[in-house]
């Protein structure tokens, strides 16, 4: 960053003097070439004889430049949306996927964006592509599908650190879509279905075990009280009779049949 008063030499002062003289001679007309309007979302980086005047860009509003010696470059400070096209990535567990994303960034230093890099937008786009591929290549497919937000934050931190010297501030990174091969989708669906069936069998087995424990407790209670068994028998008959059945089956317990047989032998 240069100052107006140093390093321009004799030729520089001659050019400045001639420029002032030309503006004075053609004053009513040349004043329109000296006044420039900078919009609210823009900043102007002014070069005086090829040197940047100050560390801070000018604007917004009206700025004055000297024809023939001053030039300026407008820089847009609005948020830029950078769409990352689908990138074919080989994950850590050797699965080929296609991932696309979007990066939102702004220029916070117009002077750095002009003086430190040729094309700041193209450089940010290429760096976002490379960073996305490098980060996702270290993740497994399960981590990629389940941890999109954490991966996006790590990509944002890397991009923000790398583009700081370019005057760029990365505001947000989003992973839009993850595409996997159809065969892999079918394999994942089969795996999920098998896992659900295994869980269903476990739940059914636990239910059978709980039911058997409950029946064991019931049998112990009924064994202690024979009258309770008869009451349960009558309750079952009442339940069957309440329905519109043409045939009613009367169950007999083995103990009742044994008692009847003993009575017949005794008679």
Residue, then its C-alpha position, 0 to 999 in steps of 0.5 A: x500500500x503506497x502513499x501519495x507523497x512517496x515513490x512516484x518520482x519526477x515522471x509521476x509528478x509531471x503526469x499528475x501536473x499535466x492531468x491537473x492542468x488538463x482538468x482545469x482547461x476542460x473543467x466544465x466537461x472533465x468534472x463529470x469524468x472525475x466524479x464516480x458513484x459507488x453503490x451501497x453494496x460496492x467498494x472502489x479500490x483506487x490505484x494512483x499511478x498503479x499504486x493502491x492509495x490506502x488500505x481501505x477501499x472507498x465508498x459508498x457514495x461519490x468519489x473523486x478520481x483524477x483522469x489519466x493517473x487514477x484508475x479504480x476497480x469496483x468490488x461487490x460485497x454482497x453474499x455470493x452463492x457458489x454451487x459445487x457440481x456433483x463430485x465423484x468421491x471414493x469414501x473411506x470404506x471404498x464406496x463410490x458416491x457423488x456429492x454436491x454442495x453449496x458455499x456462501x461467502x462474502x468479501x470483507x476486504x476489497x483491497x485484499x480481494x483485488x491485490x492478493x489474487x487474480x480472480x477471487x471468485x474462481x479461486x474460491x470455487x476451485x478451492x471449495x471443490x478440492x476441499x470437499x473431495x479431500x474431506x469426504x474422502x476421509x469419511x466412511x459412507x455411514x459417517x457421510x450420511x449421518x454427519x453432514x452438519x459436522x462435515x459441513x462445519x469442518x469444510x467451512x473452517x478449512x475454507x475460511x482459514x485458506x481464503x482469509x488472505x484473499x479477503x473472503x469470509x465463508x459464511x456457510x457450507x451445505x452438502x445438498x445431496x449424496x448419491x450412491x449406486x443403485x446396487x448399494x441402495x438395494x444392499x443397504x435396503x436388504x441390510x436394514x430389512x434383515x436388521x428389522x426382522x432380527x429385532x422383531x424375532x428378538x422382541x417375539x422371543x422376549x414376549x414368549x419368555x415373559x408369557x411363559x413366566x406369567x403362566x408359570x406364576x399362574x400355575x403356581x397360584x392355581x396349584x395352591x388353590x384348587x377352588x381357583x382352578x374350578x372358578x377359572x374353569x367356570x369363567x372360561x365356560x361363561x366366556x364361550x357361552x356368551x358367543x353365538x356358537x353352535x358347538x360348545x366344547x367342555x374342557x376337562x382337566x386331568x385331575x377331574x378325570x382322575x377323581x372320577x375314575x377313583x370314584x368309579x373304582x370305589x363304587 
